[in-house]
Amino acid sequence: MLWNVPVFAIAVAAGLVLTYLLARRIVEPVKALDRAAVEVGRQNYDYEVPVKGEDELGRLAATFNAMCASIREAREELIRSERIATIGRLAASIVHDLRNPLATIYAGAEMLLYSQLSEAQIRRLAGNMFGASQRVQDLLQDLLDVGRGKTGEIRPCDLREIAGAVARSLESAAAAQQVRIVLDVPEGLNLPLDRRRIERVFLNLMGNALEAMPAGGAITVSAVVEPDSVVVTVTDTGPGIALEIRSRLFQPFVTARKKTGLGLGLALARQAVVDHGGDMWADSSESGASFLFRLPRRPAHESRPTEES
């Protein structure tokens, strides 16, 4: 019986080795699946589990890889669909913004062709057509500027004169809705601006305020001079900013309470201000909305002089 003890020990050791090998054969693929799950959690859908054999674990690895491939294809299709949807929304917004000035140009051309007009009427009609064509050009240039992330020519501009020019362009529409436009901007306030883009900022903010008050109200444009900047505020007495869009207000295609438009204007307006080295934000209450933007008093690339200079 004594000589059987080593045999027993050998048998036990062999059993342990066999158990270890079987455990390793099971644990290693499970560890590989766990690593793969971590990679998928990091959105690395290109990760694949090595497939070894055709047993249950091998089939599980193959199924996991097939699942990742399906997720990857679905994700790529979703990205393609989102891109197509974004392009469609952008195109629709551009078409909307172009429609009114193009209609003005078309109607004016038709009147010039088929109507007997006095010289004064022709001059007034030509002026309307010129203004409409300028708005088309400005819109297209705005889209280019946003894509390039830069402004046009920067030169000293009178901020009150810019706001006043926009207010005059909205006088007829404001009078029809019984809306007062009040300017409280200091005279002689010259800032380094791309005039065309800042005009578009005022036009967008004041136009939105006008659209929010079809039954009358007031729009106030004010400016506060600070040591290094000017803070402009455009306030209306309308219903305020819809709660559901406040956190996404300056994102493209965000809109509420508007009969027309797809919400590109505020995104373009804020980008124009940011490109000047400033920023734009909003405040709202039940008695109206306020849009504020800050413009530097010196060009964005110019450093502030030291006390010694």
C-alpha positions as CSV (number, residue, x, y, z in Angstrom):
1,M,0.0,0.0,0.0
2,L,2.9,2.4,0.6
3,W,3.9,2.4,-3.0
4,N,0.4,3.7,-3.9
5,V,0.9,7.0,-2.0
6,P,3.0,8.6,-4.8
7,V,0.6,7.4,-7.3
8,F,-2.2,9.1,-5.4
9,A,-0.2,12.3,-5.1
10,I,0.5,12.2,-8.8
11,A,-3.2,11.7,-9.6
12,V,-4.1,14.6,-7.3
13,A,-1.5,16.8,-9.0
14,A,-2.6,15.8,-12.4
15,G,-6.2,16.6,-11.4
16,L,-5.2,20.0,-10.2
17,V,-3.3,20.7,-13.4
18,L,-6.3,19.6,-15.5
19,T,-8.6,21.8,-13.4
20,Y,-6.2,24.7,-13.8
21,L,-6.0,24.2,-17.6
22,L,-9.8,23.9,-17.9
23,A,-10.3,27.0,-15.7
24,R,-7.8,28.9,-17.8
25,R,-9.5,27.8,-21.0
26,I,-12.8,29.3,-19.6
27,V,-11.4,32.3,-17.8
28,E,-9.2,33.7,-20.6
29,P,-12.0,34.0,-23.1
30,V,-14.2,35.6,-20.4
31,K,-11.5,38.1,-19.7
32,A,-11.2,38.8,-23.4
33,L,-15.0,39.4,-23.5
34,D,-14.7,41.7,-20.5
35,R,-12.0,43.8,-22.2
36,A,-14.1,44.0,-25.3
37,A,-17.1,45.2,-23.3
38,V,-14.9,47.9,-21.8
39,E,-13.8,49.0,-25.3
40,V,-17.4,49.1,-26.5
41,G,-18.3,51.2,-23.5
42,R,-15.7,53.6,-24.7
43,Q,-17.5,53.6,-28.1
44,N,-14.7,51.7,-29.8
45,Y,-16.9,49.6,-32.0
46,D,-14.0,48.4,-34.1
47,Y,-12.7,46.2,-31.3
48,E,-13.0,42.4,-32.0
49,V,-12.7,39.4,-29.7
50,P,-10.4,36.7,-30.9
51,V,-12.5,33.6,-31.9
52,K,-10.8,30.3,-30.8
53,G,-12.7,27.2,-31.6
54,E,-16.3,26.5,-32.2
55,D,-17.4,25.6,-28.7
56,E,-19.8,27.8,-26.7
57,L,-17.2,30.4,-25.8
58,G,-16.1,30.6,-29.5
59,R,-19.6,31.1,-30.6
60,L,-20.2,33.7,-27.9
61,A,-17.1,35.6,-29.1
62,A,-18.3,35.5,-32.7
63,T,-21.8,36.7,-31.6
64,F,-20.1,39.6,-29.7
65,N,-18.2,40.6,-32.8
66,A,-21.3,40.4,-34.9
67,M,-23.1,42.7,-32.4
68,C,-20.3,45.2,-32.6
69,A,-20.4,45.2,-36.4
70,S,-24.2,45.8,-36.2
71,I,-23.7,48.7,-33.8
72,R,-21.0,50.1,-36.0
73,E,-23.2,50.0,-39.1
74,A,-26.2,51.5,-37.3
75,R,-24.0,54.3,-35.9
76,E,-22.6,55.1,-39.4
77,E,-26.1,55.1,-40.8
78,L,-27.3,57.4,-38.0
79,I,-24.4,59.8,-38.7
80,R,-25.2,59.8,-42.4
81,S,-28.9,60.4,-41.7
82,E,-28.1,63.2,-39.2
83,R,-25.8,64.9,-41.8
84,I,-28.5,64.7,-44.4
85,A,-31.0,66.1,-42.0
86,T,-28.7,69.0,-41.0
87,I,-28.0,69.8,-44.6
88,G,-31.8,69.8,-45.3
89,R,-32.6,72.0,-42.3
90,L,-29.8,74.4,-43.3
91,A,-31.0,74.6,-46.9
92,A,-34.6,75.2,-45.7
93,S,-33.4,78.0,-43.4
94,I,-31.4,79.6,-46.2
95,V,-34.4,79.4,-48.6
96,H,-36.6,81.0,-46.0
97,D,-34.2,83.9,-45.5
98,L,-33.7,84.4,-49.2
99,R,-37.4,84.2,-50.1
100,N,-38.4,87.7,-48.9
101,P,-35.6,89.7,-50.6
102,L,-35.9,87.7,-53.8
103,A,-39.7,88.3,-53.8
104,T,-38.9,92.1,-53.5
105,I,-36.5,91.9,-56.4
106,Y,-38.9,89.8,-58.6
107,A,-41.9,92.2,-57.9
108,G,-39.8,95.2,-58.6
109,A,-38.5,93.8,-61.9
110,E,-42.0,92.9,-62.9
111,M,-43.2,96.4,-62.2
112,L,-40.4,97.9,-64.2
113,L,-41.2,95.7,-67.2
114,Y,-45.0,96.0,-67.3
115,S,-45.9,99.3,-65.5
116,Q,-45.7,102.9,-66.5
117,L,-43.9,104.5,-63.6
118,S,-42.8,108.0,-62.8
119,E,-39.1,108.8,-62.3
120,A,-39.6,109.1,-58.5
121,Q,-41.4,105.7,-58.4
122,I,-38.6,104.1,-60.5
123,R,-35.9,105.5,-58.1
124,R,-37.8,104.2,-55.1
125,L,-38.3,100.8,-56.7
126,A,-34.7,100.6,-57.6
127,G,-33.7,101.4,-54.1
128,N,-35.9,98.7,-52.7
129,M,-34.4,96.2,-55.2
130,F,-30.9,97.3,-54.3
131,G,-31.6,96.9,-50.6
132,A,-33.1,93.4,-51.1
133,S,-30.1,92.3,-53.2
134,Q,-27.8,93.6,-50.5
135,R,-29.6,91.5,-47.9
136,V,-29.1,88.4,-50.1
137,Q,-25.4,89.1,-50.4
138,D,-25.1,89.7,-46.7
139,L,-26.8,86.4,-45.8
140,L,-24.5,84.4,-48.1
141,Q,-21.5,86.3,-46.7
142,D,-22.6,85.5,-43.2
143,L,-22.7,81.8,-43.9
144,L,-19.2,82.0,-45.4
145,D,-17.9,84.0,-42.4
146,V,-19.3,81.5,-40.0
147,G,-17.6,78.6,-41.9
148,R,-14.3,80.4,-42.0
149,G,-14.5,81.8,-38.4
150,K,-13.4,85.3,-39.3
151,T,-14.7,88.8,-39.8
152,G,-14.4,91.1,-42.8
153,E,-12.8,94.5,-42.8
154,I,-12.5,96.1,-39.3
155,R,-12.8,99.8,-39.1
156,P,-14.0,102.4,-36.5
157,C,-17.8,102.6,-36.6
158,D,-20.4,104.7,-34.7
159,L,-22.4,102.1,-32.7
160,R,-25.4,104.5,-32.4
161,E,-25.5,105.1,-36.1
162,I,-25.5,101.4,-36.8
163,A,-28.3,100.7,-34.4
164,G,-30.2,103.8,-35.8
165,A,-29.9,102.6,-39.4
166,V,-31.4,99.2,-38.4
167,A,-34.2,100.8,-36.4
168,R,-35.1,103.0,-39.4
169,S,-35.2,99.9,-41.7
170,L,-37.8,98.4,-39.3
171,E,-39.9,101.6,-38.8
172,S,-42.7,100.6,-41.1
173,A,-43.1,97.1,-39.7
174,A,-42.9,98.4,-36.1
175,A,-45.6,101.1,-36.8
176,A,-47.9,98.5,-38.3
177,Q,-47.7,96.5,-35.1
178,Q,-47.8,99.5,-32.8
179,V,-44.3,98.8,-31.5
180,R,-42.0,101.6,-30.3
181,I,-38.3,101.4,-30.9
182,V,-36.2,103.4,-28.3
183,L,-32.5,104.0,-28.8
184,D,-30.4,104.7,-25.6
185,V,-26.9,104.4,-27.1
186,P,-24.4,107.2,-26.4
187,E,-23.4,109.3,-29.4
188,G,-19.9,109.3,-30.7
189,L,-19.2,105.7,-29.5
190,N,-16.7,104.4,-32.1
191,L,-15.8,100.8,-32.0
192,P,-13.6,98.6,-34.3
193,L,-16.2,96.6,-36.1
194,D,-17.1,94.8,-39.3
195,R,-20.1,97.1,-39.9
196,R,-22.1,94.7,-42.1
197,R,-22.0,91.8,-39.6
198,I,-22.9,94.0,-36.6
199,E,-25.8,95.4,-38.5
200,R,-27.0,91.9,-39.0
201,V,-26.7,91.3,-35.3
202,F,-28.9,94.3,-34.5
203,L,-31.3,93.3,-37.3
204,N,-31.7,89.8,-36.0
205,L,-32.2,90.8,-32.4
206,M,-34.6,93.7,-33.1
207,G,-36.4,91.6,-35.8
208,N,-36.9,88.8,-33.4
209,A,-38.2,91.2,-30.8
210,L,-40.6,92.7,-33.3
211,E,-41.9,89.2,-34.3
212,A,-42.5,88.4,-30.6
213,M,-44.9,91.4,-30.2
214,P,-47.6,91.3,-32.9
215,A,-50.0,93.1,-30.6
216,G,-47.7,96.0,-29.7
217,G,-45.0,96.8,-27.2
218,A,-41.6,98.4,-27.1
219,I,-38.0,97.6,-28.1
220,T,-35.2,99.3,-26.2
221,V,-31.6,99.3,-27.5
222,S,-29.2,100.5,-24.9
223,A,-25.4,100.5,-24.4
224,V,-23.2,100.7,-21.3
225,V,-19.6,101.8,-21.7
226,E,-17.0,99.8,-19.6
227,P,-13.3,100.4,-19.4
228,D,-12.4,97.8,-22.1
229,S,-15.7,97.0,-23.7
230,V,-19.3,98.1,-24.4
231,V,-22.3,96.0,-23.4
232,V,-25.3,96.4,-25.7
233,T,-28.8,95.3,-24.5
234,V,-31.8,94.7,-26.8
235,T,-34.9,94.4,-24.6
236,D,-38.5,93.8,-25.6
237,T,-41.8,93.6,-23.8
238,G,-43.0,90.4,-25.3
239,P,-43.7,87.0,-23.7
240,G,-40.0,86.2,-23.0
241,I,-37.9,83.2,-24.1
242,A,-39.6,79.8,-24.2
243,L,-38.4,77.7,-21.3
244,E,-37.8,74.6,-23.5
245,I,-35.1,76.4,-25.6
246,R,-33.3,78.6,-23.1
247,S,-30.4,76.2,-22.6
248,R,-30.0,75.7,-26.4
249,L,-30.8,79.3,-27.5
250,F,-27.7,79.9,-29.6
251,Q,-27.5,76.5,-31.2
252,P,-28.4,76.3,-34.9
253,F,-32.0,75.4,-35.8
254,V,-33.4,76.1,-32.3
255,T,-36.6,78.0,-32.5
256,A,-39.9,78.4,-30.7
257,R,-43.0,80.7,-31.0
258,K,-42.1,81.6,-34.5
259,K,-44.3,81.2,-37.5
260,T,-41.4,81.3,-39.9
261,G,-37.7,80.6,-39.8
262,L,-35.7,77.6,-38.5
263,G,-33.5,79.3,-35.8
264,L,-30.3,80.0,-37.6
265,G,-30.2,83.8,-36.9
266,L,-29.2,83.8,-33.3
267,A,-26.4,81.3,-33.9
268,L,-25.0,83.6,-36.7
269,A,-25.5,86.7,-34.6
270,R,-23.6,85.2,-31.6
271,Q,-20.8,83.9,-33.9
272,A,-20.4,87.4,-35.4
273,V,-20.0,88.9,-31.9
274,V,-17.5,86.1,-30.9
275,D,-15.5,86.7,-34.0
276,H,-15.1,90.3,-32.8
277,G,-13.7,89.1,-29.5
278,G,-16.9,89.5,-27.5
279,D,-19.8,87.3,-26.4
280,M,-23.6,87.2,-26.4
281,W,-26.1,85.9,-23.8
282,A,-29.7,86.2,-22.9
283,D,-32.0,87.0,-20.0
284,S,-35.7,86.4,-19.8
285,S,-38.8,87.1,-17.6
286,E,-42.5,86.9,-18.0
287,S,-42.5,90.5,-19.2
288,G,-40.0,90.3,-22.0
289,A,-36.6,89.1,-23.1
290,S,-33.2,90.8,-23.1
291,F,-30.3,89.9,-25.4
292,L,-26.9,91.3,-24.3
293,F,-23.6,91.3,-26.2
294,R,-20.2,92.6,-25.3
295,L,-17.9,94.3,-27.9
296,P,-14.3,95.2,-27.1
297,R,-13.3,98.9,-27.5
298,R,-10.1,97.8,-29.1
299,P,-9.5,95.3,-31.9
300,A,-9.5,91.7,-30.7
301,H,-5.9,91.2,-31.6
302,E,-4.6,94.4,-29.9
303,S,-3.3,93.9,-26.4
304,R,-4.2,96.2,-23.6
305,P,-1.6,98.9,-23.0
306,T,0.3,98.8,-19.7
307,E,0.3,101.6,-17.2
308,E,3.9,102.4,-18.2
309,S,3.1,102.9,-21.9
